[in-house]
Amino acid sequence: TPTSSPLSSIHQVLPPSSRSLAAIPHLKNLNAQLATKTDLYTEQDQRFIIVGGDHSSAIGTWSGVATALAPQGDLGLIWFDAHM
């Protein structure tokens, strides 16, 4: 069963002016977890797709991939942006 994210509960409790600042620690934790997973999947040569609601998910995604691929050299990236 799906679990609620820490960000969804923050969004419901805080007024709009406070939401972005209050989310920073949660975004840091979420991206650290995402980096760990993408590092693992990349090291295991598994394909994966990350779908996020904004660009903040890229922090964890590419941190993990870059960490896993660092011994192989430079990382190439093709970025598809929904705002094209």
All heavy atoms as a GROMACS GRO file, in nm:
protein
  629
    1THR      N    1   0.084  -0.119   0.000
    1THR     CA    2   0.000   0.000   0.000
    1THR      C    3   0.087   0.123   0.000
    1THR      O    4   0.193   0.126   0.063
    1THR     CB    5  -0.092   0.002   0.124
    1THR    OG1    6  -0.013   0.004   0.239
    1THR    CG2    7  -0.189  -0.116   0.123
    2PRO      N    8   0.046   0.228  -0.071
    2PRO     CA    9   0.127   0.349  -0.075
    2PRO      C   10   0.132   0.418   0.061
    2PRO      O   11   0.036   0.414   0.137
    2PRO     CB   12   0.056   0.438  -0.177
    2PRO     CG   13  -0.056   0.360  -0.233
    2PRO     CD   14  -0.071   0.234  -0.154
    3THR      N   15   0.244   0.482   0.089
    3THR     CA   16   0.256   0.558   0.212
    3THR      C   17   0.258   0.705   0.177
    3THR      O   18   0.296   0.743   0.067
    3THR     CB   19   0.386   0.522   0.287
    3THR    OG1   20   0.497   0.550   0.202
    3THR    CG2   21   0.386   0.376   0.328
    4SER      N   22   0.217   0.790   0.269
    4SER     CA   23   0.219   0.933   0.240
    4SER      C   24   0.361   0.984   0.256
    4SER      O   25   0.437   0.935   0.340
    4SER     CB   26   0.125   1.009   0.333
    4SER     OG   27   0.177   1.015   0.462
    5SER      N   28   0.396   1.082   0.177
    5SER     CA   29   0.532   1.136   0.184
    5SER      C   30   0.537   1.244   0.291
    5SER      O   31   0.436   1.305   0.324
    5SER     CB   32   0.572   1.195   0.049
    5SER     OG   33   0.520   1.324   0.034
    6PRO      N   34   0.656   1.270   0.346
    6PRO     CA   35   0.670   1.378   0.443
    6PRO      C   36   0.630   1.512   0.384
    6PRO      O   37   0.578   1.597   0.454
    6PRO     CB   38   0.819   1.377   0.478
    6PRO     CG   39   0.873   1.249   0.429
    6PRO     CD   40   0.780   1.200   0.323
    7LEU      N   41   0.649   1.530   0.254
    7LEU     CA   42   0.616   1.658   0.192
    7LEU      C   43   0.466   1.679   0.185
    7LEU      O   44   0.418   1.790   0.201
    7LEU     CB   45   0.676   1.666   0.052
    7LEU     CG   46   0.827   1.669   0.047
    7LEU    CD1   47   0.876   1.675  -0.095
    7LEU    CD2   48   0.881   1.784   0.127
    8SER      N   49   0.388   1.574   0.162
    8SER     CA   50   0.244   1.592   0.154
    8SER      C   51   0.187   1.635   0.288
    8SER      O   52   0.096   1.718   0.294
    8SER     CB   53   0.175   1.465   0.104
    8SER     OG   54   0.193   1.360   0.196
    9SER      N   55   0.240   1.584   0.398
    9SER     CA   56   0.190   1.625   0.529
    9SER      C   57   0.232   1.769   0.561
    9SER      O   58   0.155   1.844   0.619
    9SER     CB   59   0.237   1.530   0.638
    9SER     OG   60   0.377   1.527   0.644
   10ILE      N   61   0.350   1.810   0.521
   10ILE     CA   62   0.396   1.948   0.541
   10ILE      C   63   0.304   2.043   0.464
   10ILE      O   64   0.264   2.146   0.514
   10ILE     CB   65   0.541   1.965   0.490
   10ILE    CG1   66   0.638   1.895   0.582
   10ILE    CG2   67   0.578   2.111   0.476
   10ILE    CD1   68   0.678   1.971   0.704
   11HIS      N   69   0.272   2.006   0.342
   11HIS     CA   70   0.190   2.091   0.255
   11HIS      C   71   0.054   2.117   0.318
   11HIS      O   72   0.000   2.226   0.307
   11HIS     CB   73   0.174   2.024   0.119
   11HIS     CG   74   0.098   2.104   0.020
   11HIS    ND1   75   0.153   2.211  -0.045
   11HIS    CD2   76  -0.030   2.093  -0.025
   11HIS    CE1   77   0.063   2.264  -0.126
   11HIS    NE2   78  -0.050   2.193  -0.115
   12GLN      N   79  -0.002   2.020   0.386
   12GLN     CA   80  -0.135   2.034   0.443
   12GLN      C   81  -0.135   2.119   0.569
   12GLN      O   82  -0.234   2.184   0.601
   12GLN     CB   83  -0.193   1.896   0.475
   12GLN     CG   84  -0.218   1.813   0.351
   12GLN     CD   85  -0.250   1.668   0.385
   12GLN    OE1   86  -0.263   1.632   0.501
   12GLN    NE2   87  -0.263   1.586   0.283
   13VAL      N   88  -0.026   2.121   0.643
   13VAL     CA   89  -0.025   2.186   0.774
   13VAL      C   90   0.021   2.331   0.769
   13VAL      O   91  -0.032   2.415   0.840
   13VAL     CB   92   0.068   2.106   0.871
   13VAL    CG1   93   0.084   2.177   1.002
   13VAL    CG2   94   0.011   1.967   0.892
   14LEU      N   95   0.116   2.363   0.687
   14LEU     CA   96   0.176   2.496   0.689
   14LEU      C   97   0.107   2.592   0.593
   14LEU      O   98   0.059   2.552   0.488
   14LEU     CB   99   0.324   2.486   0.651
   14LEU     CG  100   0.410   2.406   0.747
   14LEU    CD1  101   0.550   2.391   0.690
   14LEU    CD2  102   0.416   2.471   0.883
   15PRO      N  103   0.107   2.720   0.626
   15PRO     CA  104   0.054   2.820   0.532
   15PRO      C  105   0.145   2.829   0.410
   15PRO      O  106   0.263   2.795   0.417
   15PRO     CB  107   0.056   2.950   0.613
   15PRO     CG  108   0.151   2.926   0.725
   15PRO     CD  109   0.153   2.778   0.751
   16PRO      N  110   0.091   2.875   0.297
   16PRO     CA  111   0.170   2.878   0.172
   16PRO      C  112   0.306   2.946   0.185
   16PRO      O  113   0.403   2.902   0.128
   16PRO     CB  114   0.079   2.953   0.075
   16PRO     CG  115  -0.058   2.931   0.127
   16PRO     CD  116  -0.044   2.922   0.278
   17SER      N  117   0.316   3.055   0.261
   17SER     CA  118   0.444   3.127   0.271
   17SER      C  119   0.551   3.045   0.343
   17SER      O  120   0.669   3.071   0.326
   17SER     CB  121   0.424   3.259   0.343
   17SER     OG  122   0.376   3.236   0.474
   18SER      N  123   0.513   2.946   0.424
   18SER     CA  124   0.609   2.866   0.500
   18SER      C  125   0.644   2.735   0.434
   18SER      O  126   0.740   2.671   0.472
   18SER     CB  127   0.552   2.835   0.638
   18SER     OG  128   0.520   2.952   0.706
   19ARG      N  129   0.567   2.692   0.338
   19ARG     CA  130   0.584   2.558   0.281
   19ARG      C  131   0.720   2.534   0.220
   19ARG      O  132   0.782   2.432   0.244
   19ARG     CB  133   0.476   2.531   0.177
   19ARG     CG  134   0.341   2.513   0.238
   19ARG     CD  135   0.237   2.486   0.133
   19ARG     NE  136   0.106   2.487   0.196
   19ARG     CZ  137  -0.004   2.509   0.131
   19ARG    NH1  138  -0.003   2.531   0.001
   19ARG    NH2  139  -0.119   2.509   0.193
   20SER      N  140   0.771   2.627   0.143
   20SER     CA  141   0.896   2.602   0.073
   20SER      C  142   1.014   2.589   0.169
   20SER      O  143   1.097   2.501   0.153
   20SER     CB  144   0.924   2.710  -0.031
   20SER     OG  145   0.931   2.837   0.033
   21LEU      N  146   1.022   2.672   0.270
   21LEU     CA  147   1.132   2.664   0.366
   21LEU      C  148   1.122   2.541   0.455
   21LEU      O  149   1.221   2.477   0.486
   21LEU     CB  150   1.139   2.791   0.451
   21LEU     CG  151   1.175   2.918   0.376
   21LEU    CD1  152   1.172   3.038   0.471
   21LEU    CD2  153   1.312   2.906   0.312
   22ALA      N  154   1.002   2.507   0.496
   22ALA     CA  155   0.984   2.392   0.584
   22ALA      C  156   1.015   2.261   0.513
   22ALA      O  157   1.051   2.163   0.577
   22ALA     CB  158   0.842   2.390   0.638
   23ALA      N  159   1.004   2.259   0.383
   23ALA     CA  160   1.026   2.137   0.306
   23ALA      C  161   1.174   2.106   0.286
   23ALA      O  162   1.208   1.993   0.253
   23ALA     CB  163   0.957   2.148   0.171
   24ILE      N  164   1.262   2.202   0.307
   24ILE     CA  165   1.404   2.182   0.277
   24ILE      C  166   1.465   2.061   0.348
   24ILE      O  167   1.528   1.978   0.284
   24ILE     CB  168   1.485   2.311   0.304
   24ILE    CG1  169   1.447   2.416   0.199
   24ILE    CG2  170   1.636   2.284   0.300
   24ILE    CD1  171   1.505   2.553   0.223
   25PRO      N  172   1.445   2.043   0.479
   25PRO     CA  173   1.503   1.923   0.542
   25PRO      C  174   1.446   1.793   0.485
   25PRO      O  175   1.517   1.694   0.471
   25PRO     CB  176   1.466   1.938   0.691
   25PRO     CG  177   1.438   2.083   0.709
   25PRO     CD  178   1.385   2.131   0.578
   26HIS      N  179   1.319   1.795   0.450
   26HIS     CA  180   1.256   1.676   0.393
   26HIS      C  181   1.309   1.648   0.252
   26HIS      O  182   1.331   1.533   0.215
   26HIS     CB  183   1.104   1.689   0.393
   26HIS     CG  184   1.047   1.702   0.531
   26HIS    ND1  185   1.041   1.596   0.619
   26HIS    CD2  186   0.999   1.809   0.597
   26HIS    CE1  187   0.989   1.637   0.733
   26HIS    NE2  188   0.963   1.766   0.722
   27LEU      N  189   1.330   1.754   0.175
   27LEU     CA  190   1.388   1.737   0.041
   27LEU      C  191   1.529   1.683   0.050
   27LEU      O  192   1.569   1.598  -0.030
   27LEU     CB  193   1.388   1.870  -0.035
   27LEU     CG  194   1.253   1.915  -0.089
   27LEU    CD1  195   1.263   2.056  -0.144
   27LEU    CD2  196   1.204   1.819  -0.195
   28LYS      N  197   1.605   1.730   0.147
   28LYS     CA  198   1.742   1.680   0.166
   28LYS      C  199   1.740   1.530   0.196
   28LYS      O  200   1.814   1.452   0.135
   28LYS     CB  201   1.810   1.756   0.280
   28LYS     CG  202   1.951   1.711   0.307
   28LYS     CD  203   2.011   1.789   0.422
   28LYS     CE  204   2.149   1.734   0.454
   28LYS     NZ  205   2.207   1.798   0.572
   29ASN      N  206   1.652   1.487   0.286
   29ASN     CA  207   1.640   1.346   0.322
   29ASN      C  208   1.592   1.264   0.204
   29ASN      O  209   1.646   1.157   0.175
   29ASN     CB  210   1.545   1.331   0.441
   29ASN     CG  211   1.534   1.188   0.488
   29ASN    OD1  212   1.632   1.117   0.497
   29ASN    ND2  213   1.411   1.148   0.518
   30LEU      N  214   1.491   1.312   0.135
   30LEU     CA  215   1.437   1.241   0.020
   30LEU      C  216   1.543   1.224  -0.089
   30LEU      O  217   1.558   1.116  -0.146
   30LEU     CB  218   1.316   1.316  -0.036
   30LEU     CG  219   1.245   1.252  -0.154
   30LEU    CD1  220   1.179   1.121  -0.114
   30LEU    CD2  221   1.140   1.348  -0.209
   31ASN      N  222   1.619   1.329  -0.117
   31ASN     CA  223   1.722   1.321  -0.220
   31ASN      C  224   1.839   1.233  -0.178
   31ASN      O  225   1.899   1.167  -0.262
   31ASN     CB  226   1.768   1.461  -0.261
   31ASN     CG  227   1.676   1.520  -0.363
   31ASN    OD1  228   1.660   1.465  -0.471
   31ASN    ND2  229   1.611   1.629  -0.328
   32ALA      N  230   1.869   1.228  -0.049
   32ALA     CA  231   1.973   1.136  -0.001
   32ALA      C  232   1.930   0.991  -0.024
   32ALA      O  233   2.009   0.908  -0.069
   32ALA     CB  234   2.003   1.161   0.146
   33GLN      N  235   1.804   0.961   0.005
   33GLN     CA  236   1.751   0.827  -0.018
   33GLN      C  237   1.749   0.794  -0.167
   33GLN      O  238   1.784   0.683  -0.208
   33GLN     CB  239   1.610   0.814   0.039
   33GLN     CG  240   1.605   0.821   0.190
   33GLN     CD  241   1.463   0.817   0.241
   33GLN    OE1  242   1.379   0.744   0.189
   33GLN    NE2  243   1.434   0.896   0.343
   34LEU      N  244   1.708   0.890  -0.248
   34LEU     CA  245   1.704   0.871  -0.392
   34LEU      C  246   1.844   0.848  -0.448
   34LEU      O  247   1.865   0.759  -0.533
   34LEU     CB  248   1.638   0.991  -0.459
   34LEU     CG  249   1.610   0.985  -0.607
   34LEU    CD1  250   1.526   0.864  -0.645
   34LEU    CD2  251   1.541   1.114  -0.652
   35ALA      N  252   1.941   0.922  -0.400
   35ALA     CA  253   2.080   0.904  -0.445
   35ALA      C  254   2.131   0.765  -0.410
   35ALA      O  255   2.199   0.701  -0.491
   35ALA     CB  256   2.170   1.011  -0.382
   36THR      N  257   2.097   0.717  -0.292
   36THR     CA  258   2.138   0.581  -0.251
   36THR      C  259   2.080   0.477  -0.346
   36THR      O  260   2.151   0.384  -0.389
   36THR     CB  261   2.093   0.553  -0.106
   36THR    OG1  262   2.155   0.648  -0.021
   36THR    CG2  263   2.129   0.413  -0.063
   37LYS      N  264   1.952   0.490  -0.379
   37LYS     CA  265   1.887   0.393  -0.468
   37LYS      C  266   1.942   0.401  -0.609
   37LYS      O  267   1.970   0.299  -0.672
   37LYS     CB  268   1.735   0.415  -0.471
   37LYS     CG  269   1.667   0.383  -0.342
   37LYS     CD  270   1.672   0.235  -0.312
   37LYS     CE  271   1.593   0.203  -0.188
   37LYS     NZ  272   1.600   0.063  -0.151
   38THR      N  273   1.958   0.522  -0.664
   38THR     CA  274   2.007   0.532  -0.801
   38THR      C  275   2.153   0.488  -0.812
   38THR      O  276   2.193   0.432  -0.914
   38THR     CB  277   1.988   0.674  -0.858
   38THR    OG1  278   2.055   0.769  -0.775
   38THR    CG2  279   1.840   0.710  -0.869
   39ASP      N  280   2.230   0.511  -0.707
   39ASP     CA  281   2.368   0.460  -0.703
   39ASP      C  282   2.365   0.307  -0.711
   39ASP      O  283   2.434   0.246  -0.793
   39ASP     CB  284   2.436   0.507  -0.575
   39ASP     CG  285   2.580   0.461  -0.560
   39ASP    OD1  286   2.634   0.396  -0.651
   39ASP    OD2  287   2.638   0.491  -0.455
   40LEU      N  288   2.282   0.245  -0.628
   40LEU     CA  289   2.271   0.099  -0.625
   40LEU      C  290   2.225   0.043  -0.760
   40LEU      O  291   2.286  -0.050  -0.814
   40LEU     CB  292   2.173   0.057  -0.515
   40LEU     CG  293   2.142  -0.092  -0.506
   40LEU    CD1  294   2.265  -0.169  -0.459
   40LEU    CD2  295   2.025  -0.114  -0.412
   41TYR      N  296   2.118   0.100  -0.815
   41TYR     CA  297   2.066   0.051  -0.944
   41TYR      C  298   2.168   0.068  -1.055
   41TYR      O  299   2.183  -0.018  -1.141
   41TYR     CB  300   1.936   0.121  -0.982
   41TYR     CG  301   1.821   0.094  -0.888
   41TYR    CD1  302   1.724   0.191  -0.866
   41TYR    CD2  303   1.808  -0.026  -0.819
   41TYR    CE1  304   1.618   0.168  -0.780
   41TYR    CE2  305   1.703  -0.050  -0.733
   41TYR     CZ  306   1.607   0.048  -0.714
   41TYR     OH  307   1.503   0.024  -0.630
   42THR      N  308   2.240   0.178  -1.054
   42THR     CA  309   2.341   0.203  -1.156
   42THR      C  310   2.457   0.104  -1.143
   42THR      O  311   2.502   0.047  -1.242
   42THR     CB  312   2.392   0.348  -1.148
   42THR    OG1  313   2.280   0.437  -1.162
   42THR    CG2  314   2.493   0.378  -1.258
   43GLU      N  315   2.502   0.081  -1.021
   43GLU     CA  316   2.610  -0.016  -0.999
   43GLU      C  317   2.570  -0.157  -1.041
   43GLU      O  318   2.652  -0.235  -1.087
   43GLU     CB  319   2.653  -0.016  -0.852
   43GLU     CG  320   2.735   0.105  -0.814
   43GLU     CD  321   2.776   0.102  -0.668
   43GLU    OE1  322   2.732   0.013  -0.592
   43GLU    OE2  323   2.853   0.192  -0.629
   44GLN      N  324   2.441  -0.189  -1.026
   44GLN     CA  325   2.390  -0.321  -1.064
   44GLN      C  326   2.348  -0.326  -1.211
   44GLN      O  327   2.293  -0.426  -1.255
   44GLN     CB  328   2.272  -0.359  -0.974
   44GLN     CG  329   2.311  -0.379  -0.831
   44GLN     CD  330   2.190  -0.408  -0.741
   44GLN    OE1  331   2.076  -0.398  -0.782
   44GLN    NE2  332   2.219  -0.445  -0.617
   45ASP      N  333   2.372  -0.219  -1.283
   45ASP     CA  334   2.337  -0.209  -1.425
   45ASP      C  335   2.187  -0.233  -1.449
   45ASP      O  336   2.148  -0.296  -1.547
   45ASP     CB  337   2.422  -0.304  -1.509
   45ASP     CG  338   2.427  -0.264  -1.655
   45ASP    OD1  339   2.407  -0.144  -1.684
   45ASP    OD2  340   2.448  -0.352  -1.740
   46GLN      N  341   2.105  -0.183  -1.357
   46GLN     CA  342   1.960  -0.192  -1.371
   46GLN      C  343   1.907  -0.061  -1.428
   46GLN      O  344   1.952   0.046  -1.388
   46GLN     CB  345   1.894  -0.218  -1.236
   46GLN     CG  346   1.926  -0.351  -1.176
   46GLN     CD  347   1.852  -0.372  -1.043
   46GLN    OE1  348   1.765  -0.296  -1.006
   46GLN    NE2  349   1.889  -0.477  -0.973
   47ARG      N  350   1.812  -0.071  -1.516
   47ARG     CA  351   1.748   0.050  -1.569
   47ARG      C  352   1.639   0.094  -1.473
   47ARG      O  353   1.577   0.013  -1.406
   47ARG     CB  354   1.687   0.021  -1.706
   47ARG     CG  355   1.794  -0.008  -1.807
   47ARG     CD  356   1.736  -0.030  -1.942
   47ARG     NE  357   1.845  -0.066  -2.032
   47ARG     CZ  358   1.835  -0.062  -2.162
   47ARG    NH1  359   1.722  -0.027  -2.219
   47ARG    NH2  360   1.938  -0.094  -2.236
   48PHE      N  361   1.618   0.223  -1.466
   48PHE     CA  362   1.515   0.278  -1.378
   48PHE      C  363   1.462   0.408  -1.435
   48PHE      O  364   1.525   0.470  -1.519
   48PHE     CB  365   1.570   0.300  -1.236
   48PHE     CG  366   1.690   0.392  -1.231
   48PHE    CD1  367   1.674   0.528  -1.219
   48PHE    CD2  368   1.818   0.340  -1.238
   48PHE    CE1  369   1.784   0.612  -1.215
   48PHE    CE2  370   1.929   0.423  -1.233
   48PHE     CZ  371   1.911   0.560  -1.222
   49ILE      N  372   1.345   0.446  -1.389
   49ILE     CA  373   1.283   0.573  -1.428
   49ILE      C  374   1.242   0.644  -1.299
   49ILE      O  375   1.184   0.584  -1.210
   49ILE     CB  376   1.158   0.551  -1.515
   49ILE    CG1  377   1.196   0.486  -1.647
   49ILE    CG2  378   1.085   0.684  -1.539
   49ILE    CD1  379   1.078   0.449  -1.734
   50ILE      N  380   1.276   0.771  -1.290
   50ILE     CA  381   1.235   0.854  -1.177
   50ILE      C  382   1.135   0.956  -1.229
   50ILE      O  383   1.162   1.027  -1.325
   50ILE     CB  384   1.356   0.929  -1.114
   50ILE    CG1  385   1.467   0.832  -1.075
   50ILE    CG2  386   1.310   1.017  -0.998
   50ILE    CD1  387   1.429   0.731  -0.970
   51VAL      N  388   1.019   0.960  -1.169
   51VAL     CA  389   0.916   1.058  -1.205
   51VAL      C  390   0.895   1.148  -1.085
   51VAL      O  391   0.862   1.101  -0.976
   51VAL     CB  392   0.784   0.989  -1.244
   51VAL    CG1  393   0.677   1.093  -1.279
   51VAL    CG2  394   0.805   0.892  -1.359
   52GLY      N  395   0.918   1.276  -1.103
   52GLY     CA  396   0.903   1.371  -0.992
   52GLY      C  397   0.810   1.484  -1.032
   52GLY      O  398   0.778   1.502  -1.149
   53GLY      N  399   0.766   1.557  -0.932
   53GLY     CA  400   0.674   1.667  -0.957
   53GLY      C  401   0.743   1.798  -0.988
   53GLY      O  402   0.681   1.893  -1.034
   54ASP      N  403   0.872   1.805  -0.962
   54ASP     CA  404   0.949   1.925  -0.994
   54ASP      C  405   1.094   1.884  -1.019
   54ASP      O  406   1.126   1.767  -1.020
   54ASP     CB  407   0.937   2.030  -0.884
   54ASP     CG  408   0.994   1.984  -0.751
   54ASP    OD1  409   1.072   1.886  -0.748
   54ASP    OD2  410   0.961   2.044  -0.649
   55HIS      N  411   1.180   1.981  -1.034
   55HIS     CA  412   1.319   1.950  -1.068
   55HIS      C  413   1.403   1.905  -0.949
   55HIS      O  414   1.517   1.864  -0.965
   55HIS     CB  415   1.386   2.070  -1.134
   55HIS     CG  416   1.325   2.105  -1.265
   55HIS    ND1  417   1.334   2.025  -1.375
   55HIS    CD2  418   1.250   2.212  -1.303
   55HIS    CE1  419   1.269   2.079  -1.476
   55HIS    NE2  420   1.216   2.193  -1.434
   56SER      N  421   1.348   1.912  -0.827
   56SER     CA  422   1.429   1.876  -0.711
   56SER      C  423   1.467   1.728  -0.709
   56SER      O  424   1.568   1.691  -0.650
   56SER     CB  425   1.357   1.913  -0.581
   56SER     OG  426   1.239   1.839  -0.565
   57SER      N  427   1.389   1.642  -0.775
   57SER     CA  428   1.423   1.500  -0.777
   57SER      C  429   1.551   1.474  -0.856
   57SER      O  430   1.616   1.371  -0.837
   57SER     CB  431   1.309   1.417  -0.835
   57SER     OG  432   1.279   1.457  -0.967
   58ALA      N  433   1.591   1.567  -0.939
   58ALA     CA  434   1.715   1.551  -1.015
   58ALA      C  435   1.839   1.552  -0.924
   58ALA      O  436   1.938   1.488  -0.955
   58ALA     CB  437   1.727   1.661  -1.120
   59ILE      N  438   1.829   1.622  -0.812
   59ILE     CA  439   1.943   1.630  -0.720
   59ILE      C  440   1.984   1.490  -0.675
   59ILE      O  441   2.100   1.450  -0.686
   59ILE     CB  442   1.910   1.719  -0.599
   59ILE    CG1  443   1.881   1.862  -0.643
   59ILE    CG2  444   2.023   1.715  -0.496
   59ILE    CD1  445   1.816   1.947  -0.535
   60GLY      N  446   1.890   1.415  -0.623
   60GLY     CA  447   1.920   1.281  -0.575
   60GLY      C  448   1.949   1.184  -0.688
   60GLY      O  449   2.040   1.100  -0.679
   61THR      N  450   1.871   1.195  -0.796
   61THR     CA  451   1.888   1.104  -0.909
   61THR      C  452   2.029   1.110  -0.964
   61THR      O  453   2.099   1.009  -0.972
   61THR     CB  454   1.787   1.137  -1.020
   61THR    OG1  455   1.654   1.130  -0.969
   61THR    CG2  456   1.802   1.043  -1.138
   62TRP      N  457   2.073   1.229  -1.002
   62TRP     CA  458   2.202   1.241  -1.068
   62TRP      C  459   2.319   1.236  -0.971
   62TRP      O  460   2.430   1.199  -1.010
   62TRP     CB  461   2.205   1.365  -1.157
   62TRP     CG  462   2.104   1.345  -1.265
   62TRP    CD1  463   1.987   1.414  -1.282
   62TRP    CD2  464   2.105   1.243  -1.365
   62TRP    NE1  465   1.917   1.361  -1.387
   62TRP    CE2  466   1.987   1.256  -1.441
   62TRP    CE3  467   2.194   1.142  -1.398
   62TRP    CZ2  468   1.956   1.172  -1.547
   62TRP    CZ3  469   2.164   1.058  -1.504
   62TRP    CH2  470   2.047   1.074  -1.577
   63SER      N  471   2.295   1.265  -0.844
   63SER     CA  472   2.402   1.245  -0.744
   63SER      C  473   2.436   1.098  -0.733
   63SER      O  474   2.553   1.060  -0.730
   63SER     CB  475   2.358   1.298  -0.607
   63SER     OG  476   2.344   1.437  -0.609
   64GLY      N  477   2.333   1.014  -0.727
   64GLY     CA  478   2.356   0.870  -0.718
   64GLY      C  479   2.420   0.812  -0.842
   64GLY      O  480   2.514   0.733  -0.836
   65VAL      N  481   2.369   0.852  -0.958
   65VAL     CA  482   2.424   0.802  -1.085
   65VAL      C  483   2.569   0.847  -1.101
   65VAL      O  484   2.656   0.766  -1.137
   65VAL     CB  485   2.338   0.849  -1.204
   65VAL    CG1  486   2.405   0.816  -1.336
   65VAL    CG2  487   2.199   0.787  -1.198
   66ALA      N  488   2.596   0.973  -1.074
   66ALA     CA  489   2.733   1.024  -1.087
   66ALA      C  490   2.829   0.953  -0.992
   66ALA      O  491   2.942   0.922  -1.030
   66ALA     CB  492   2.735   1.174  -1.062
   67THR      N  493   2.783   0.923  -0.871
   67THR     CA  494   2.867   0.851  -0.775
   67THR      C  495   2.901   0.711  -0.827
   67THR      O  496   3.016   0.668  -0.822
   67THR     CB  497   2.796   0.841  -0.639
   67THR    OG1  498   2.775   0.972  -0.588
   67THR    CG2  499   2.878   0.760  -0.539
   68ALA      N  500   2.799   0.643  -0.878
   68ALA     CA  501   2.821   0.506  -0.928
   68ALA      C  502   2.911   0.503  -1.050
   68ALA      O  503   2.991   0.411  -1.067
   68ALA     CB  504   2.687   0.440  -0.960
   69LEU      N  505   2.899   0.603  -1.137
   69LEU     CA  506   2.975   0.604  -1.262
   69LEU      C  507   3.110   0.676  -1.254
   69LEU      O  508   3.187   0.672  -1.349
   69LEU     CB  509   2.891   0.666  -1.374
   69LEU     CG  510   2.764   0.589  -1.412
   69LEU    CD1  511   2.690   0.664  -1.522
   69LEU    CD2  512   2.797   0.448  -1.456
   70ALA      N  513   3.139   0.739  -1.142
   70ALA     CA  514   3.264   0.815  -1.128
   70ALA      C  515   3.389   0.736  -1.166
   70ALA      O  516   3.477   0.789  -1.235
   70ALA     CB  517   3.276   0.871  -0.987
   71PRO      N  518   3.399   0.608  -1.126
   71PRO     CA  519   3.520   0.532  -1.164
   71PRO      C  520   3.534   0.512  -1.316
   71PRO      O  521   3.644   0.486  -1.364
   71PRO     CB  522   3.501   0.398  -1.094
   71PRO     CG  523   3.406   0.422  -0.984
   71PRO     CD  524   3.315   0.532  -1.034
   72GLN      N  525   3.425   0.526  -1.389
   72GLN     CA  526   3.429   0.504  -1.535
   72GLN      C  527   3.461   0.631  -1.613
   72GLN      O  528   3.482   0.626  -1.733
   72GLN     CB  529   3.294   0.449  -1.582
   72GLN     CG  530   3.260   0.316  -1.522
   72GLN     CD  531   3.123   0.269  -1.564
   72GLN    OE1  532   3.075   0.304  -1.671
   72GLN    NE2  533   3.060   0.189  -1.480
   73GLY      N  534   3.458   0.747  -1.547
   73GLY     CA  535   3.488   0.872  -1.616
   73GLY      C  536   3.370   0.967  -1.614
   73GLY      O  537   3.282   0.959  -1.529
   74ASP      N  538   3.367   1.057  -1.712
   74ASP     CA  539   3.265   1.160  -1.719
   74ASP      C  540   3.126   1.102  -1.743
   74ASP      O  541   3.110   0.998  -1.807
   74ASP     CB  542   3.296   1.260  -1.830
   74ASP     CG  543   3.420   1.342  -1.800
   74ASP    OD1  544   3.455   1.355  -1.682
   74ASP    OD2  545   3.481   1.393  -1.896
   75LEU      N  546   3.025   1.171  -1.693
   75LEU     CA  547   2.886   1.132  -1.709
   75LEU      C  548   2.822   1.217  -1.819
   75LEU      O  549   2.836   1.339  -1.820
   75LEU     CB  550   2.810   1.155  -1.577
   75LEU     CG  551   2.659   1.142  -1.581
   75LEU    CD1  552   2.618   0.997  -1.607
   75LEU    CD2  553   2.598   1.190  -1.449
   76GLY      N  554   2.755   1.152  -1.914
   76GLY     CA  555   2.677   1.223  -2.015
   76GLY      C  556   2.531   1.221  -1.975
   76GLY      O  557   2.482   1.125  -1.915
   77LEU      N  558   2.458   1.327  -2.005
   77LEU     CA  559   2.320   1.339  -1.960
   77LEU      C  560   2.234   1.397  -2.071
   77LEU      O  561   2.270   1.498  -2.131
   77LEU     CB  562   2.315   1.430  -1.836
   77LEU     CG  563   2.179   1.469  -1.782
   77LEU    CD1  564   2.103   1.346  -1.731
   77LEU    CD2  565   2.195   1.571  -1.671
   78ILE      N  566   2.122   1.331  -2.099
   78ILE     CA  567   2.021   1.385  -2.190
   78ILE      C  568   1.900   1.419  -2.105
   78ILE      O  569   1.848   1.332  -2.035
   78ILE     CB  570   1.982   1.284  -2.300
   78ILE    CG1  571   2.104   1.249  -2.383
   78ILE    CG2  572   1.870   1.340  -2.386
   78ILE    CD1  573   2.080   1.137  -2.483
   79TRP      N  574   1.857   1.543  -2.106
   79TRP     CA  575   1.751   1.590  -2.018
   79TRP      C  576   1.628   1.628  -2.100
   79TRP      O  577   1.635   1.713  -2.186
   79TRP     CB  578   1.801   1.712  -1.941
   79TRP     CG  579   1.711   1.754  -1.831
   79TRP    CD1  580   1.603   1.836  -1.839
   79TRP    CD2  581   1.722   1.714  -1.696
   79TRP    NE1  582   1.545   1.850  -1.719
   79TRP    CE2  583   1.616   1.775  -1.627
   79TRP    CE3  584   1.809   1.634  -1.625
   79TRP    CZ2  585   1.596   1.760  -1.492
   79TRP    CZ3  586   1.789   1.617  -1.491
   79TRP    CH2  587   1.685   1.679  -1.424
   80PHE      N  588   1.516   1.562  -2.072
   80PHE     CA  589   1.388   1.600  -2.133
   80PHE      C  590   1.310   1.680  -2.032
   80PHE      O  591   1.280   1.631  -1.923
   80PHE     CB  592   1.308   1.474  -2.173
   80PHE     CG  593   1.371   1.397  -2.283
   80PHE    CD1  594   1.454   1.288  -2.256
   80PHE    CD2  595   1.348   1.432  -2.416
   80PHE    CE1  596   1.512   1.216  -2.358
   80PHE    CE2  597   1.408   1.361  -2.518
   80PHE     CZ  598   1.489   1.251  -2.489
   81ASP      N  599   1.276   1.802  -2.066
   81ASP     CA  600   1.209   1.891  -1.975
   81ASP      C  601   1.063   1.908  -2.017
   81ASP      O  602   1.034   1.931  -2.134
   81ASP     CB  603   1.279   2.027  -1.975
   81ASP     CG  604   1.232   2.116  -1.863
   81ASP    OD1  605   1.110   2.139  -1.853
   81ASP    OD2  606   1.317   2.163  -1.786
   82ALA      N  607   0.972   1.897  -1.922
   82ALA     CA  608   0.830   1.909  -1.951
   82ALA      C  609   0.790   2.048  -1.996
   82ALA      O  610   0.679   2.068  -2.045
   82ALA     CB  611   0.750   1.869  -1.828
   83HIS      N  612   0.876   2.145  -1.981
   83HIS     CA  613   0.842   2.283  -2.015
   83HIS      C  614   0.886   2.324  -2.154
   83HIS      O  615   0.889   2.440  -2.186
   83HIS     CB  616   0.906   2.378  -1.912
   83HIS     CG  617   0.867   2.348  -1.773
   83HIS    ND1  618   0.744   2.381  -1.720
   83HIS    CD2  619   0.933   2.281  -1.674
   83HIS    CE1  620   0.737   2.338  -1.596
   83HIS    NE2  621   0.850   2.278  -1.566
   84MET      N  622   0.917   2.228  -2.237
   84MET     CA  623   0.965   2.259  -2.372
   84MET      C  624   0.856   2.322  -2.456
   84MET      O  625   0.743   2.296  -2.449
   84MET     CB  626   1.015   2.134  -2.442
   84MET     CG  627   1.136   2.077  -2.378
   84MET     SD  628   1.155   1.918  -2.450
   84MET     CE  629   1.312   1.884  -2.473
   0.00000   0.00000   0.00000
